[in-house]
Amino acid sequence: MSVEQDKISCALNLAIKLMKRESPTPEDSGCQDYIGKSLAPLGFVRTEVNSNGITNSIYTRQGELSGVLAFAGHTDVVPTGPVEAWDYPPFDAVVKDGVLHGRGAQDMKGGIACWMAAVMQLCATFEPLPTLQLLITSDEEGDSIDGTVRIVEHLQKHGKLPDAVIVGEPSSNKQVGDTIRRGRRGVVQVAMTFNGKQGHSAYPDDADNAIHKAVTPLAKIAAIDWGEAVDGFPATTCQITNLNAGTGASNVIPGSAEAFLDIRYNPSNRFDEIKACIMQACEGADVSFDFRHEANAFSTPDGKFLDMVCAAIESTTGIITNRDTGGGTSDGRFLAAAGVPVAELGLTNSSIHQVNEQVAIHELDTLTEIYTKIITTFEA
């Protein structure tokens, strides 16, 4: 068996073992125990940073070279949806015609398996390596309150922050390595309640329709000009994602209306500015607000680390990588907030969070090769 075949078999085997552990968020279902037992013979020491029922682990191998390179990922997965709609049971990890089927194949047990496979192969050759960390949580697909943020707090407290981190989220579009996330927009969410007076629709003078009171402010919010986007980032967007009112009866004027805003902002905007714009659009309305600053915008600047990651991709695949800042949020924000350079690099994302999530086995091979190159060429 060739070295390349061995890497494919190793990554695939690891992915299957992880995917067979049913771990809808915030469950871990023994995944991190399995990772620890697999890496212990290579010199990795596990530190548990569990919090409020969330399983968090830091696996560290002291290196022979200078610098600390981390890989961040999660063992929790999103719910399966209707199991009967899947071609194969979502936690059976079925391999068919060169494709691995099951929940977590792309997001992101497959990515964890590729990093582990790269590390195992390198350790088997006794090649000198930098200090390596795996930062793994079971709270990424859920609230993200007691997951990676607790790991980062522990690393900060003990002076163990890495010099750089690869986040294994499925960043690629058509081919593995065609896109990395070098940053993400921030997130502000707003729950709004417009207050009126319930009444009979035949007697509107005795009522105050909360929907009517909400329409104009919401239209103003939808029309807000958020200004020019910072280069390299998508523009700030604001979506009204929910609007609820009424009792269900056709002849009852609603006394309250609830709206929910989801705002994805680039660094040209700030939370206080966004909050002021929303409140100004609602001036004069009887409305209450619950503003939630869910995530800060972040970006890793061009330089040595991103250049190294892109060079590793190009030397392995021939692809010139797009350095992107799109998509939703990721746990990279917690590491970036601590001053750690972040690059998100993983498998393709064509079926993430969908029924029939799957990944081509050759993608596992390619990503393992890229990760191997990154580890061997990393310099602090």
N, C-alpha and C positions, 0 to 999 in steps of 0.2 A: 504494500500500500504506500502511495506517495505521500509526501508531507502535505500537499494540498488536499488530497483525499482524506487524510487523517484530520485535518482542520475542519473539513466539511462534516465529517462524521461526529467530531467532538461537539461542534456548535449545535448540530441538529439533535444529538442525544441530550445535551443540556437543556435545549429549548423544550423538548418533549417532556423531560422530567419536571420542569417548572410549570408547563402548561397543564399537566395532569393534576396539579394541585389547585383545586377550585378556590379562587381567592377574589371574589367580588369585593370591591372596596367597602370597608377598610380592612378586610381580612388578608392575612398573609398565608395561612394554611400550611405552615411549615416550609415555605419557600426559602426563607432566610436561614433556617436551620440547615437546609440542604446546601445552600451556597456556602455556609460556613464549613460544613464537613468536607465539601469538595475542595475548598481552598486551603484548609488547615495544613495538609501535607506540603504545601508550597511555601509555608512560612507566614501565612496570613493569620493575624490575630483579630478576633471579633470583639468589638465593644458594643454592647446593647445600650441604646438611648430611648427605650420605650417610654411612651407618654400617653396616659388616658386611653389605654387599650390599643394604641397604635404600635406596631412593631417597626423599630428603626435600628439599623445596624451600620457600624463603621468597620470595615475589614481593612486592615493595614498590613502591608509587607514592607519592612525596612529595606531600602534599596542599597545597591553598591555604588550608584552614581548620585550626584547631587540633584536636588529638586524633588518636588512632590507633585505627582499627577493623579488626579481623581477622576473616577467615573461615577456619575450620579444616575440613579434609576429607581423604579418602583415595581413592587411585586403585586400590587393590587390591580385589578382590571375592572372595566365597566360591566354592568349587568349584561346578560346574554340577549335580553329580549325574548321573543317567543321561541322556545327551544325547537318546536316542531317546524319552524321555518328554516332551520339549519340543514345543510346537506349531510353533515356529520355531527354527532354530539359535540357541543362546544368545548368540553373539557377532556375529550378522548385523544386530542393531538394526533389526528389521522394524517399519514403521509400517503399521497396518491398522485401519481404522474408528475413527480418533481415538485409538488406543492405541499406545504405543511398547513393543515387546516385547524383552526381552533381559536378560542378567545385568548388574546395575549400574543398571538403570533407576530404581529407587527408592533403592538403597543402594550408593553414593551419587553415581554419576557424573551422574545427573540433577540433583542438588542443586548440584554444582559448576558444571554448565552454566548453571543459573539465576543463580548469583552472577556468573559471567563475563558473561552476557548483560546483567544489570543494570548492571555496571560499563561495558561497552562502550557501552551506550545513553547513560549519563550523560556519559561522556568525549566522545562525539560531539556533545553539546550544549554543551561547554565550561563546564559548571556547576562552580562551586567545590566541592571535596570535601575531606573530612578525609584524612589519610594512610591508605592502604589496604594491608593485608597479606593475602596468601593463604598459609596454612600447610598444605602438602599432603604426605602420606606414603604409602608403599606397605606400611605395616606396622600396619594397624589391625585387620584381620580375623584376623591371626595372633597372634603372641606379644606384640606391642606393646612390645618391648624396645628396639628401635633406631629407632623411628618418631618420633611427636610429642614424646616425652620428650626426644629429642636436639634437636629444633627449639627446644623451650622452654629447654633448657640454653644453646643458642647465643644466643637472644634475651636471656636473663638476663646472660650473660657480656658482651654488647656493649651492655647497657642499652637494648634495643629492644623490651621487652615492650609489647604493645598495652594500651590503656585498657579494652578490652572485646572479646569475641569471640563471633561467631555460629558454632556448630558445625552443619554442614549435615546431620546425621543425620536420617533419616526419622522425625520426631517425631509427625507428625499421624496421627489415627485415621480418621475418616470424611471430613473435609474439610481441605484445606491450611490450616493456621493454627489448627485447633481445639485443639491441644495444643502447648505447648513444654515442654522439660525444663529446669527451673531447678536441678536437682541429681540426684544418683544415690546409691543405697545403696553401701556398701563391700562388698568381697568377701574372704572368707577361705576357703581350700580346705585340706583336711586329708587326707593319705594315711595310712592306718592299717594296720598288720600285726599280727594276733593270732597268737601262737605256740603250737603244740601239739606233738604227736608223731604221725607217720603210723603207721598199722597196719592190720591186717585187721579188717573190721567184725564178724567172728565172734569176735574176741578183744579186745573193748574195754578190758579191764583192762590190756592191754599197750600201749595207745595213749592219746592225749589229744586229743580232737576240737576242732580250732581253731574250727569253726563254733559249737559249743556254748559255747565260751569267749567268742565275739563277740556272741552273741545278747543277753545281759543288758545289757552296756555300750551296745550300739547302741540298745536299747529305751529306756534311760535318756537317751541323747543325743536321741532323737526326742521325748522328753517334756519336755525343758528348757523352762522358762518364761523367755523372754527379756525380759520386762517390757513396759512401755508404750512405744509408739512415739512419737518426737518428732513434734509436729504437722507435717503436710505431707509426711510420709514413710510409706511402707508399713512394716508391722511387720517385725522381723528374722525370717528364716526359715532353717531348716537342713534340707537334703535329703540323704539317703543316696543318692547317685546310682549307685554301683557296689558290688557285693559279689561277690567272686570267691574260690572255694576248690575243692578237690577235683582229682583227676587225670583225671576223666572215667569212671573205672571205678566200678561200682556197689558194690563190696565193699571200697573203700579209705577208711579214715578219714583225713580231711585233716589234714596237719601244720601248715598255715598258712592263714589267711584274710585277705584284703585288702579293706578298705572305703575308700570315698572320700566325703568330705563336701563339699558346696557350701553355704556360708553367705552370705546376703545380709543385711547389717546396716545399720540406720539409726543416726544419730548418738547415740542413747540408749545404745548399746553401744560398747565399745572392744575393740581386738584382744586386749590382755592379759586382759581379762575373759572374752572368748569362749574363749580358749585355756585359761584356768583352769577354766571350766565343762566343757569337753570332757574335760580330764584328770581332773577330779573324778568325772565319770560313769564313767570307766574305772578308778577306783581299785581296786587289788588284781588287776587283769588283767595278763597277760603280753602287753603290746602296745607297739609303737613308733610314734612319730608323726613326720610331716613336715608342719609348719604353714607355709602360704604366705599371706602377706598380699598378695593380688593387687591390691587397689584400696582407697583411702581413700574414705569417704563425703564428699560435698561438697554445698554448697547456696549459690546466689547469693541474697542477701536481697532482699526487696522494696525498690524504690527507683527512682531515675531511669532506670537502664538497662532493667530489665525493664518498667517502665511505658512507655518509649519503644517497645520491641519490640511489646508488646501493643497499643499505640495504632496502630502501623503496620499490624498485622494487622486491627484493627477498621476503620480508615479504608479499607482495601482490600477487605475481605470482609464487614464487618458482624458478624463473629464476636467474641464475648467469649471470650478464650482461657483455657484451663485451664492453670495453672502447676503442672506435674507433676514428680514425682521418681521415677517408676517405671521399669521396664525393667531392662536389664542394665547393663553398663559402657560407657563411651565415652572417647574421648581428651580429652574435656572435663576429666577429672580431673587431667590433667597441667597444664593451664592454670590451673585453679582452685587447685591446690596452690601455684602461683607467685603467687597473689593477684589473678588476673585474673577479673573478673566474666564468667560464662558463661551463655549461653542457647542451647539446642539447638533449632533450627527447620529443618524440612525437609519433604519430600514425605510423602504417606501411606505407611504401612508394611504394607499388606495382603498383600504378596507377597514381602517381603524374605526372603532365604535359601531361597526355595522354587524348585521347578521352575516355569517359566513366569512368572518375575518380569516385571512390567510396570507402566506408569504411564500414566494418561490425559494426553493432550497438554495439555488445558486446565489441568491441575495445574501444568505447567511455566510456563504463562502467569501463573497466580495467584502462584506462588512468586517469579517474577521481579519482579512488581509489588510484592510485599511487601518483597523485598530492596532494591529501588530506593527504597522509602519509608524503610526503615531507614537506608540510607546517607545520604540527603538530610536526615534529621531527627536524625542522631546528633550528640550533644554530649558532649565528655569531662567 
